Amino acid sequence: MATEKLQIYKCEVCGNIVQVLIPSYGELVCCNQPMKLQEIQHDKSEVGEKHAPVIEMREDKKFVTVKTHPMLKEHYIQFIEVYKKDKSELHLKYLNPDEIAEFNINCIPEEIDAIEYCNIHGLWGENKND
């Protein structure tokens, strides 16, 4: 089985999360079990709207935000990640409960994709207008 650059996998036993930096072949294993590929969810339901990262401009600065998601110890956004469309550059911000779920991303002037990881509901991407 081949992996792809920037895929995210989670161990269903211990909760370890890993991201593929250099793709190759083979199975990712943790706690003697295959790790589960985390698929990016795009959902326009109420749950999806609370999780979808939004790219916005404010005062000539670019931000990725997750506006209506709780940031509590038991339920929060663990990280926001942005990367160039060609996946040649990656920026990651880890979050803690009680922080605002936003990331100043002026460091990437090109078009980007954004994802976020919720400790309960998993991996989410922008809700595209398709």
Secondary structure, DSSP 8 states (H G I E B T S, - for coil): -B--TT-EEE-TTT--EEE-SS--BS--EETTEE-EE---B---SHHHHHH--EEEEETTEEEEE--S---BTTB-EEEEEEEETTSS-EEEEE--TTS--EEE-TT--S-EEEEEEETTTEEEE-----
